[in-house]
Amino acid sequence: MSLARGRPYLAIPGPSVMPDRVLNAMHRPAPDIYAGALHEMTASLFPDLRAIARTGQHVAIYIANGHGAWEAANTNLFSRGDRALSLVTGAFGASWANAVERLGVRVDRIDFGRSAAVDPGRVEQALAADRGHEIKVVLLTQVDTASTVRNDVVAIRAAMDAVRHPALLAVDCIASLACDPFEMDLWGVDVMVGASQKGLMTPPGLGFVWFSDRALERCKGSDLRTPYWDWTRRAFADEYWENFCGTAPTHHLYGLREALTMIVHEEGLEAAWHRHRTLARAIWAAVEAWGQGGDIALNIADPLARGHSVTSVRLGGAATRLRAWCAEQAGVTLGIGLGMEDASDDWLRIAHMGHVNAHMTLGVLSVIESGLAALGVPHGAGALDAAVAVIAAG
């Protein structure tokens, strides 16, 4: 008999848990798209989107998922034949590089594997070797959703500055936005990419590109830019419809408005960062305890290189069985392993992003421990006590 009756819990890295307040904000009749309250509400989003990226510069909203946000950034950044340097630490970093390459851009890749962060020294060497400054953009994923590696954006910017390379720095924050600290202006980031369905607690369907004055000037002649993806048309629109290149995604915007209110105006962005950091550390403590008695381990050995929104766990051949048990017997859905070199049955991912609190996190860990016991998967003791100690310390 299953114990999964009741409200299910989706612990996958997007779409994340959506607050009832966000869902309720979307549950309304279609609004007037030509004037009035919708226009006023939409105008209120832009200051908060800048606040969540810690920037005073520009932001464009697209009706798209994260891949669409990549496309928006790519088509504005590049012309055919341009050259980019991609720093790959997981499947999504590799996918972004592939998307750029398919547009006719030459991409140099430095692949750092799936269990370690970017080495700034190697970046500095690669840029120093580009004496003609052909590389136009450095592409970096802050947190790769597949490997869950978190990269040091500040160190990468410092490596670029050390050799005085003029390339733009573009960062994918889709898995880290509102979960991990990020300072677009302070850290010298030129372009930032995000999406609605993870830390922003809103259904999939909105993509965002933040861009600096420097990027705007350097890329004004990009020949890959098309009318739909043009960031100038969206960020500097004279008419409301131009913000979205047609009909606005009305109900998504209402949901986003509520989510931004919760993050920026009620909890506060820095408090949200702290909450994610604490919940992540609780999960890490539990996994490390389980690993003392079985073939269970965190993918990222260095705590400083772990994302605070999602954690990849090696579970020696038992990942598929454990995911099935948790879903069928306890109503908890864990993320599949993605983009790892070993067999997928060795990996799963635990998401802790967005609308997540202590009891949700401790509940997931309790369900996982129950599943390990029910399936006879060897594991160490004390995991829940270790997680509780982290939560108690705050």
N, C-alpha and C positions, 0 to 999 in steps of 0.2 A: 504494500500500500504506500502511496506517495504522500509526503508531507508538503507538497508544493502548492496546495490550495492557499489562496490568499494573494496578496499583491506581489507580482514577480519583481525581481531586482536584476537590472541589466548592468553588469559590471564589465562592459566591453568599452574599448577606447573610441567611442563615437558610433552612432549617436549616444550621447550620455543621458543620464537621468534628467528629465525635464520637470521643473517645478510646476505644481498645480497652478501657481499664479501665472506662469508663462502660458500654459495651456488655456487657462480661463481668459487671459487677455486676447488670445487668438479666436476665442469662441464668440463671434459677433457677426452680424450681417456685413455684406460688402459695403465699404464706405464710398463716399463721393471722392473720386480720384482727381477732380478738377480744381478744388479749392477747399479751404476750411480746415477742419481739425486734423485731417490726415497730413496736410502740408506742414502744419505747426508741429505735430508730433515728429515727423520725419526730420525737421530742422533740429530738433532737440537731440537727435541721435549723434550727430557729427561731433559736437564737443565731447560727448562721453566716449565715443570711439577713439578720439584723440587721447583722452585721459587714460584709457585702458592700454594704449600703446606707449604711453608717456611721450607724447610728441605734440608739438605745436604746428606741425606741418599738414600735409594733405591726406585725404582718405577718400577712396571710391568704393561704392557698394555694388556688388554684382549679384544677379540671380544665378547662382552657381554653387557647386560643392567645392571642396578644396582643390581638386584637379582643375576646375574652371578658374579658380583664383590664381593658380600657377599660370594658366593660359593668359589671363589678363596681365599678369606681371611680365611674362615672357614677351608678349607681342608689343608691349610698350617699351621694354628695355632694349630689344635687339633689332638689328637689321640682318638680312641674309648675309652670311659670310663673316659675321662678327665672331669673336672668340670668347669663351667663358671658362672659368675654372670652377669645377664642382667638387665639393668636399663631402665625401659619401661615408656615412656611418650607419646605414640601414637601407631597407627596401624603398623607403619613401624618398630618401636622398637620391638613390639611383633612379627612381622613377621621374623625379623632377629633371635630372640631367637628361634622361631619355626624351622627355617632352620637349626640352629646349633643342636637343639635337635634331629631332624630327622637323623642326621649323627651319632647318638649314643653317644652324649655328654650329660652329666648331666647338666641341666641348673637350677640355682636358679634365680627366678625372683623377683624383687621388682617393683611393679607397682605403679606409682605415679599419676595415673589417666590420664585424657586427657586435663587438663587445668592448669597444674602446672609443674614446672621444678623439676628435681631431687633434693632431699634434701641430701646434702653431709653428714650430721650427721647420717642419716640412712645407708648410704654407709659405713661410718667409723665403725658403730656398726656391720654391717654384716661381714665386713672383719676382725674385731677384734675377732669375734666369730669363725672365721676359723683358729683356732690355729695351725692346721696341714698344713696350706698353701696348701690346696687341690685346691683352685680356681686358675686356670691357667690364665684366661683372664677376664677382666671386659669389657662388651660390652655397648657402649653408642652411642646414636644418637645425633649429635649436634643440628640439626633442624629436627624434625619429620614432614615429608611432609603432614601428615594427620591432626594432631592437631595444627601444626605450633609452637609448643613449642621449645624454644631454651634453651639448657642446658649449664651450666657453666663448661666447660672442665677443666679450671684451678682449680676450687674448688674441682672437683672430683679427680684430680691428687693429690691435697693437702690432701684430706681425705685418699687416699691410702698411701701416704707417712707418714701421722701422725701415722699410726699403723704399718709402716714398712712392708707392705704386698708386696711380690715380684710379684704379678700378672701383666701381661701385660695389657696395656690400649689400646683398639681398638675402634675407633670412626668412625661412619658412617657420612660422609660429603656430601652425594649425593645431598641433597637439599640446602646445605650452601656453597659449594665450589665456591670461587670467589665472594660471596655475603656477607658473614659474616666473620669478622676477625677470622683467624685460624693460629696458630703457632705450627706446629708439633714438632719441636725440642725444642723450648723455653718452651712449655707447657708439655713436657715429654710424648708425645703420641708415642706409639710403632707401631701401625698399623692404617692406615687411608684408608678409602674406598671412592671412588668417581665414577662419571659417566659423560658422555659427554653431556647429553641432557638438562641440566638445566643451571647453571651459566656459563658453558663453551660454550654454544651457538652453539653446534654441534649436528647433528642428533643422535638419539638413536642408540647405537651399540658398543660403546667403554666403557669399565669399567677399573678402575685403582685401584691398591693397592700399597700404599706406606708402607714401612716397615723398621724398625730400625735394626742396628747391633744386638741389644739385642734380638729382636724378631727372627732374623735369627738364632742366636745361640740357643735360648731356644726352637725353633721349628724344629730344623734340623732333629729330629727323628720322626716327626709327621707321623703316619701311615695312615692318611686319604688322604695324598697328592697323586695325580695322575699325569701322564705325562702332561695332558693338563693344569691343574691348577698350576703346580709347579712354584713358583715364582723365584726360583734360575735359572731355565732354561731360563726364560724370561728376568730377570734383568741382568744376567751375560752371555749372549749368545755369543758363538764363531762365529756362522753363523747368517746371517740376518734372515733367516726363523725361527730360534729358538725363536726370540723375540715374535713370534705370533703362535708358534707351527704349522707352515704351512704357507699357503698363507696370506700375510699381507692384512689388511682391507684398501686397497690403498686410496680410495676416501675419506673415513672417516679421514684418516691421513692428507690428503691435507686440508680438512675442519678444522680439529683441529689446524693445523699449522697456518692458517689464524686467527682463534679465539684467539690463544695464543699470536700472534703478536698484536692483538687489545688490549688484556687485559694487558699483561705483558710489552710490549715495547711501546705502544702508550698511552693508558689511565694511566696505572700504577695500580698495585693491590690495593694500599691503596686508591687511588682515586675511584676505583670501589667499594670498601667497603663503602666509604662515599656516593657515589651516591645511592647505595642500601639503606643505612640507611635513607637518606633524603626522598627518594620516599616512603619507608615504613612508615615513620612518617606522610607523607601527607595522605596516605590511612587511617592510624589509626585516624588521626584528623577528617577526613570525617565521618568515621563510628561512632565515639563518638558523633558527632553532630547529625547524623541521629537517634541515640539511645535516644536522649533527647525527642523525640516525638513518639516513637514506640518501638516495641519489637525487637530491633536490637542491637547487642552487639558484641564486640570482644571476641573471645574464651579465650584469655589470658589476664587476668586483669593486671598483672604486666608487664610494658613495657620492663623491663630488661630480661624478659623470652619470648619475642616475636622474632621470626625469621625475618630477614630482606629480605627474598626472597619470602615469601608467607604468607598470612594472612587468618585465618579461621574466618568466620563471622556467627553468629546466626541470622537468619532472620525469626523468629517465623512463620513457616508454609507457607512462601511465596517463599522459595528458588527455587523450581522447576519452578514456574511460572515466576520468575524474570530472571532466567537463560535462559528460552525459549524466553522471550521477547527480552532480550539483543542480543541473537544470531539471531533471525528471523527478528527483526525490526532495529537493529543497527549494526550487523556484529561483535559483541564482544562475545566471548565464555569464560564464567567463569568456574572455576573448581567445580566439584561436592563435596558435603560433604562426608567425608570418615572416617570411623572408630569411629564415635562419638556415644555416648550412646543414644542420642535422635534420633528421626526419621530423616531420611536423608533430608526430606523436610524442616527441620529447619536450614540446614547448606549449605553454599557454601564457596569456597575459591577463593581469588583474588591473582594471581601470579604477582610478580614484580621482576623477576629474569632475569639476563642475558642482552640481547640487548634491554634495556628498558630505556626510558628517560622521561623528565618532561611532554612533550605534550602527550605521550602515556598514562602515568599514569593519568593525568588530564582528558584525553579523556574517559578512562574507568570509572572514577568517575562520569563524566557528564552523560554517558550512564546509569549507575546504577541509578542515581537520576531521570533521565527521565523515566526509567522503574518503579521506585517506584511511581512516579506521575501517570503514565499511568494506572498502575494496582490498584491504590488506596490504596497502602500499607502505613499505618501511619508511618511518620518519621519526625524528627526534621529539622529545617531550618539551613542554614549557613554552610552546609558541604563543598561546593565548596570554599567558602571564607576561611574556616579553612585550607583546603588543599593548596590553593594558598598562604596563609600566610607562611606555612611551606616551600614551594618551594622558595618564595621570600627571606626568611631568609637564605636559602642555607645550 
